[in-house]
Amino acid sequence: MVSRGSVAYHTERSLKGSMRENGFRAIGGLAQKLTSGMAKGRGASLVRLKADWPAVVGPELARTTRPDALLAGRGARAGKALRLKVSGAAALEVQHRSGQIVERVNAYFGHKVIDDVRIVQGVISAPRPAPRTPRPDPVVEQAVASRTAAVEDPDLRAALTRLGARITAGRRGVLLGGLGALCVADDLRAQSRSPARFLDPLPGDHVLGRPDAPNVLIDYASFTCPHCATFNNAVMPALRRDWIDTGKLKLVHRHFPSDALATRASLLAECAGPEGFFAAVDTLFRTQVQWLTASDPAAELMTVLVGQGVSEAQAQACVANDRLLDKVIADVQSGQALGVNSTPTVFINEQGYGNPGGIDAIAAILRQVGR
């Protein structure tokens, strides 16, 4: 590891080990400082919280509670709060466990989102059972295992084998069902051995800025991630004005979808083509709450890019386009090779910073490790 000023970065020799340990340094922490103008971010966060509620608080509390709203504090109770719908008989017990709920919600988001829980009584309907994933064909699983045998890490090798078999059996269904993780490709061995090659723009990457810009920022993002929307809406305007448009920085956007809807959005962004890609990305993030909270998010999403000249018929064709799917898969593979496990994850000049925070933190990094 080499130090420049107060910012440490990894040489290529030490990169694999550092990425394997997920050693991302976060400048300013993971917290996103949402202003009152970013109230839409609370809507997207609530959608995520509702979807993952059993995993956040555990099955016992999930049976008697449901997230109802994220509230901005007012007056004497200035802290942010989660309004929680609770079945009447469980209200007292849930009140006693409110501190535990606050801790679990904040841990889920990776930073402090709420200070308190406010209980309202209501009827809690039973959650729908999670769909069962069929076991891959044993013959296919064995064939994929032979392709992953050279991967040294046993946990990574096992995960690649399981998911690779499912992808081989029906890669579209698996990815659209929530890949956002590991895939198997013909160059898997090369990827696991030389992740440093993904820290520069690759053929097929979407690059914003001048080709000869000396600094490179690579952003792994998911379109259903509220923090990614915050990065696009609050950080990108200043980043473009001060760094990209002045020729000092080029930005590479790579897909790292965290669920089925995010994968569909990635395919729609690709549908806009190289010239319209970044305009489509901006539109998708700025309308995130609109389509994410619609009664039918997938259907609403298909109409979002009409302003970029993408008709609903074209959008349907892009969602079914194997070539575009291959691009999304390739981005996910490069992210996994670099140890990406959350979004947004940012790399600046070959160093990983996880989610560095706002424009001030990113500008500070660029001033210290900039070229």
C-alpha positions in Angstrom: 0.0 0.0 0.0 1.2 3.5 -0.9 0.2 6.7 0.8 -0.2 10.0 -0.9 -1.0 12.8 1.6 -3.6 11.4 3.9 -5.2 9.1 1.3 -3.9 5.6 1.0 -4.2 3.6 -2.3 -3.3 0.0 -3.3 -0.7 -1.0 -5.8 -1.8 -3.7 -8.3 0.1 -6.4 -6.3 -1.9 -5.8 -3.2 -5.2 -5.0 -4.9 -6.6 -8.5 -5.0 -6.1 -9.1 -1.2 -7.5 -5.7 -0.3 -10.6 -6.1 -2.5 -11.1 -9.7 -1.2 -11.4 -8.3 2.3 -13.8 -5.5 1.1 -11.3 -3.0 2.4 -13.1 0.1 1.0 -12.3 3.3 2.9 -15.3 5.6 3.2 -14.5 9.3 3.2 -17.1 10.9 5.4 -18.8 7.6 6.2 -21.7 5.9 4.4 -24.3 8.5 5.6 -25.9 10.6 2.9 -26.9 14.0 4.2 -30.4 14.4 2.7 -31.8 17.9 2.7 -35.4 18.7 2.9 -35.5 18.9 -0.9 -34.6 15.3 -1.1 -37.8 14.0 0.6 -38.3 11.7 -2.4 -35.3 9.7 -1.0 -37.4 8.8 2.0 -40.1 7.3 -0.3 -37.6 5.0 -2.0 -36.0 4.0 1.3 -39.5 3.1 2.7 -40.1 0.9 -0.4 -36.9 -1.0 0.3 -37.7 -1.3 4.0 -41.1 -2.7 3.4 -39.8 -5.2 0.9 -37.0 -6.4 3.3 -38.9 -6.0 6.6 -38.8 -9.7 7.7 -35.0 -9.7 7.1 -34.5 -6.4 9.0 -36.4 -7.1 12.2 -36.8 -10.9 12.1 -39.8 -13.1 11.4 -41.3 -12.6 14.9 -41.6 -8.8 14.8 -42.5 -8.9 11.1 -45.6 -10.9 11.9 -47.1 -8.1 14.0 -45.5 -4.9 12.5 -45.3 -3.1 9.1 -43.3 0.1 8.2 -45.8 2.8 7.4 -43.8 6.0 6.9 -40.5 7.7 7.4 -41.1 11.0 9.2 -39.0 14.1 9.3 -38.8 15.4 12.9 -40.5 18.5 14.0 -40.5 20.7 17.2 -39.3 19.1 20.4 -39.1 15.7 18.7 -36.7 16.8 16.1 -35.2 13.3 15.3 -36.3 11.3 12.3 -38.8 8.6 13.1 -40.3 5.4 11.6 -44.0 5.3 11.8 -44.8 1.6 12.5 -48.2 0.0 12.1 -48.7 -2.6 14.8 -51.5 -5.1 15.5 -53.2 -4.0 18.7 -52.3 -6.9 21.0 -48.6 -6.5 20.2 -48.3 -2.8 20.7 -46.9 -2.9 24.2 -44.2 -5.5 23.4 -43.2 -3.6 20.3 -42.9 -0.4 22.3 -40.5 -2.1 24.7 -38.4 -3.3 21.7 -38.4 0.0 19.9 -34.8 0.6 20.6 -33.9 -2.7 19.0 -36.0 -1.8 16.0 -34.2 1.5 15.6 -30.8 -0.2 15.7 -31.8 -2.8 13.1 -33.2 -0.3 10.7 -30.1 1.9 10.9 -27.9 -1.2 10.5 -29.9 -2.2 7.4 -29.3 1.2 5.7 -25.7 1.4 6.9 -26.1 4.7 8.6 -28.5 6.6 11.0 -31.8 6.9 9.3 -34.2 7.1 12.3 -34.0 8.1 16.0 -37.3 6.8 17.1 -40.3 4.6 16.4 -43.8 5.9 16.5 -46.5 3.3 16.8 -50.0 3.3 15.2 -52.4 0.5 15.5 -53.6 -1.3 12.4 -54.4 -4.7 10.8 -51.4 -6.6 9.7 -51.9 -8.9 6.8 -49.9 -12.1 6.4 -46.9 -11.7 4.2 -46.7 -13.6 0.9 -44.4 -16.6 1.0 -41.1 -16.2 -0.8 -40.9 -18.0 -4.1 -39.0 -21.3 -4.0 -35.9 -21.5 -6.2 -35.7 -24.8 -8.1 -32.5 -26.8 -7.7 -30.3 -26.7 -10.8 -30.0 -29.9 -12.9 -27.1 -32.0 -11.4 -25.5 -32.5 -14.8 -25.4 -28.8 -15.4 -24.2 -28.1 -11.9 -21.3 -30.6 -12.4 -20.4 -29.0 -15.7 -20.2 -25.5 -14.2 -18.2 -26.9 -11.2 -15.5 -28.0 -13.6 -15.3 -24.4 -15.0 -14.9 -22.9 -11.5 -12.4 -25.4 -10.1 -9.5 -23.0 -10.5 -11.1 -20.4 -8.2 -9.0 -20.5 -5.1 -11.5 -19.0 -2.6 -13.8 -21.9 -1.5 -16.8 -19.7 -0.6 -16.5 -17.8 -3.9 -16.1 -21.1 -5.8 -19.2 -22.6 -4.2 -21.3 -19.5 -4.9 -20.2 -19.3 -8.5 -21.0 -23.0 -9.0 -24.5 -22.7 -7.6 -25.4 -19.5 -9.4 -23.6 -20.4 -12.6 -25.7 -23.6 -12.9 -28.9 -21.6 -12.5 -27.8 -19.1 -15.1 -26.9 -21.8 -17.5 -30.3 -23.4 -17.1 -32.1 -20.0 -17.6 -29.9 -17.0 -17.2 -32.6 -14.5 -18.0 -35.0 -15.7 -15.4 -32.2 -15.8 -12.7 -30.9 -12.3 -13.4 -34.3 -10.7 -13.7 -35.2 -12.5 -10.5 -32.5 -10.7 -8.5 -29.0 -11.6 -9.6 -27.1 -8.4 -8.5 -24.3 -10.7 -7.3 -22.2 -13.5 -9.1 -22.2 -14.8 -12.6 -20.1 -17.3 -14.5 -18.3 -16.3 -17.8 -15.8 -17.9 -20.1 -13.0 -15.6 -18.7 -13.9 -16.3 -15.0 -10.4 -17.5 -14.2 -8.8 -14.3 -15.7 -11.3 -12.2 -13.7 -10.5 -13.8 -10.4 -6.8 -13.5 -10.9 -6.4 -10.0 -12.3 -9.2 -7.7 -10.9 -6.9 -4.6 -11.5 -7.8 -4.7 -15.2 -11.3 -3.6 -14.3 -10.1 -0.3 -12.7 -9.7 1.4 -16.1 -12.4 2.0 -18.8 -13.2 -1.2 -20.7 -14.4 -1.7 -24.2 -18.1 -1.2 -24.1 -18.1 0.9 -21.0 -20.3 4.0 -20.9 -17.9 6.9 -20.3 -18.9 10.5 -19.6 -16.2 13.1 -20.2 -13.2 13.6 -22.4 -11.3 10.4 -23.4 -8.0 12.1 -22.4 -9.2 13.2 -19.0 -6.5 12.2 -16.5 -8.7 11.1 -13.6 -11.1 8.2 -13.7 -14.2 7.6 -11.5 -16.0 4.3 -11.8 -19.5 4.1 -10.3 -21.2 0.8 -9.7 -24.9 1.6 -9.2 -28.4 0.0 -9.0 -31.4 1.9 -10.2 -33.5 0.9 -7.2 -30.9 2.1 -4.7 -32.0 5.4 -3.1 -28.3 6.3 -2.3 -27.5 5.9 -6.0 -30.3 8.3 -6.8 -28.9 10.7 -4.2 -25.5 10.4 -5.9 -27.0 11.2 -9.3 -29.3 14.0 -8.1 -27.2 15.8 -5.5 -23.6 14.9 -6.5 -23.5 14.6 -10.2 -24.4 18.2 -11.2 -21.4 19.6 -9.3 -19.2 16.8 -10.4 -20.0 17.5 -14.0 -19.6 21.2 -13.6 -16.3 21.3 -11.7 -14.5 18.1 -12.9 -16.1 16.4 -15.9 -16.9 19.4 -18.1 -13.6 21.0 -17.4 -11.7 17.9 -18.8 -10.2 16.8 -15.4 -12.3 13.7 -14.9 -14.1 11.0 -16.9 -16.9 9.0 -15.2 -17.6 5.3 -16.0 -21.1 4.0 -15.1 -21.4 0.3 -14.5 -24.5 -1.7 -13.7 -24.8 -3.6 -10.4 -28.5 -4.3 -10.2 -29.7 -5.4 -6.7 -33.1 -6.8 -7.8 -35.3 -7.7 -10.7 -36.6 -4.2 -11.2 -33.1 -2.7 -11.2 -32.1 -5.2 -13.8 -35.0 -4.1 -16.0 -34.1 -0.5 -15.5 -30.5 -1.2 -16.5 -31.7 -2.8 -19.8 -33.8 0.2 -20.5 -30.9 2.6 -19.9 -28.9 0.5 -22.4 -31.9 0.8 -24.8 -31.2 4.5 -25.1 -28.0 3.8 -26.9 -24.5 5.2 -26.3 -25.5 8.8 -27.2 -28.6 8.8 -24.9 -27.3 6.6 -22.1 -26.4 9.2 -19.5 -29.6 11.2 -20.2 -31.5 7.9 -19.6 -29.6 7.2 -16.4 -30.4 10.7 -15.1 -34.1 10.3 -16.0 -34.4 6.9 -14.3 -32.8 8.2 -11.1 -34.8 11.4 -11.0 -38.1 9.5 -11.5 -37.1 6.6 -9.2 -39.8 7.3 -6.6 -42.4 7.7 -9.2 -42.0 4.2 -10.8 -40.7 2.5 -7.7 -43.8 3.3 -5.7 -46.3 2.8 -8.5 -49.0 0.1 -8.2 -47.2 -1.8 -11.0 -43.5 -0.6 -10.9 -42.4 -2.7 -13.9 -45.2 -1.4 -16.1 -44.6 2.2 -15.0 -40.9 1.8 -15.7 -41.5 1.0 -19.3 -43.0 4.5 -19.9 -40.3 6.5 -18.2 -37.9 7.0 -21.1 -40.5 8.2 -23.6 -38.8 11.6 -23.4 -35.6 10.1 -24.6 -37.3 8.7 -27.7 -37.7 5.1 -26.3 -41.2 3.9 -27.1 -42.9 1.2 -25.0 -42.5 -1.3 -27.9 -38.8 -0.5 -28.1 -38.5 -0.9 -24.3 -40.2 -4.3 -24.4 -37.7 -5.3 -27.1 -34.7 -4.1 -25.1 -35.8 -6.1 -22.0 -35.7 -9.2 -24.1 -32.4 -8.3 -25.9 -29.7 -10.8 -25.1 -26.9 -8.5 -26.2 -28.0 -5.8 -23.7 -28.3 -8.5 -21.0 -24.8 -9.6 -21.7 -23.6 -6.0 -21.0 -25.3 -5.9 -17.7 -23.9 -9.3 -16.8 -20.4 -8.2 -17.8 -20.7 -5.2 -15.5 -21.8 -7.4 -12.6 -18.9 -9.7 -13.2 -16.4 -6.9 -13.1 -17.9 -5.6 -9.9 -17.7 -9.0 -8.3 -14.1 -9.3 -9.3 -13.4 -6.0 -7.5 -15.2 -7.0 -4.4 -18.3 -4.8 -4.8 -21.1 -5.8 -2.4 -23.2 -2.7 -2.2 -24.3 0.4 -4.2 -23.1 2.9 -4.9 -19.5 1.8 -4.9 -17.0 4.3 -6.3 -13.5 3.8 -7.5 -11.3 6.8 -8.1 -7.9 6.4 -9.9 -7.8 2.7 -9.1 -8.7 3.0 -5.4 -12.0 1.8 -3.9 -13.9 4.2 -1.6 -17.3 2.4 -1.2 -19.9 5.2 -0.9 -17.8 8.2 -0.1 -20.6 10.6 0.6 -21.3 14.0 -1.0 -19.5 16.2 -3.5 -17.2 17.7 -0.8 -15.8 14.3 0.1 -15.3 13.3 -3.5 -13.7 16.6 -4.3 -11.3 16.1 -1.3 -10.4 12.7 -2.7 -9.7 14.0 -6.1 -7.6 16.8 -4.8 -5.4 14.4 -2.9 -5.1 11.4 -5.4 -5.8 13.4 -8.6 -3.5 13.4 -11.6 
